[in-house]
Amino acid sequence: MNQKDESGTAGPFSRRRLLSQAGLAAAGGGALAVTGVVGGGPAAAGNGDALLLGQANSANYKTTLFPDQLGFDIWSLSRNGVGIRSEMGALGLWGRTGQKSDGVTAGVYGDVYYDTLPGTGVMGVGPNNHAGGIGVEGIGYKGIGVHGTVADSGYGVLGHAGIGFGVRGEVTNADGIGVSGEGPGVAVKGKATTAGGTGVQGAAVDGGTAIRGEVPNYGYGVRAKAGAGFGLLAEVVNGVAVAGDSTDNGWGVKGTAANGGWGVQGISDTSFGVRGDSTGGTGVRGNSTTDVGVYGRSTNLTGVLGYGGSYGVIGQCDAGGTAVDGASSDGGTGVWGRSLPTGYGVRGESSSGFGVRGDAVTGIAVSGNAPQGTAVSGVGKLGGEFRGTRAAMRLVPTAYVGSPPTGRHLKGDLVCDKNGDLWFCKADGTPGTWVKIA
């Protein structure tokens, strides 16, 4: 396939002559139409005849072209049209290689000639009237079906879609991966350019996992980062928006925040903002070296609500701090414990200190209210110990004079009447047997 170049020397096509050609075609088993410099009708040729430029060529057997030295089997150049066009019932254009050229082994190789202008090396267009059509398809039996490489800052593979999928990966085996990204930087990145867009979206049928991240040892299965919004936003109608599982003493869900942010924030209009359940461990646990481990705040109802078979809320402090701290700013309750129908609303235990301690500057440190029972009860070697700078204890006078006239009373009851006289019940009864002791 040698020609003389414009200098008259025999050899491969010179670059100037190649650029002056409009097209060259070889056909095998079917017609390969090439856009040429001049037009022409089909030319019937017998086996062994030369190729005719500018015309369609046909033959009874396949035509094979071999380059000499480092040339091209077929070089076709078209400035505005199609360099090579092949129409077949099966494969329009098929390439195979076992050699390397410029470090690339490729059956079909496409290159953009003008580096300063945008172009496409290889372009495939699927049918516009069939949803199952494929523009470019790559099959890798044990290798890579489609491989995209970028040397600097471009895109290895770029997919565009109007309302469909820019890039879509499908697998038929349960152990397969539709789309896989791997690398020392960002393996898979999704970017949404509008406020309501989604960078990466995963969808799964019932019982499946939309997005799953795995790390064999140390790292993040899924990591989300946001400048001022939500690093990770999950929405659900009836199920669980975010679920974290740990099988070996790890964390199901861990949130870390710097500069005054929230590690984990949960918001709910009528139910639980954050809920933790555990069958044998801790439902929700908060650790802090200098501040509050778990903080709950509610403008109208309960900041933190604990419910459990044994303990609703348990707090532990090992450094002389406060295990559970409750604060109320406007006539509310700092810590409120409720037990139904029996048990302890709030219970404190201590081996040598205070089981429950209340501090108040001008109000009441500890208050008990029981319309039908005992407001405050103490059991121990000493049931109650009272100390005060003004008085150790005070009995609030009744609204009447004398001993209680009605109601059932027990031996040991002590009453201060309206006049300040002190009465003591010596026998159970209604109203009981009373004596004036002071």
GIQUIHU-V520164 format. One record per helix or strand of 3 or more residues. SS is the DSSP state (alpha for helix, beta for strand). FROM is the first residue (numbers start at 1). LEN is the number of residues. If there is no record, write none. Layout:
BEGIN
[[SS;FROM;LEN] [SS;FROM;LEN]]
END
This chain:
BEGIN
[[alpha;15;6] [beta;414;3] [beta;422;6] [beta;433;4]]
END
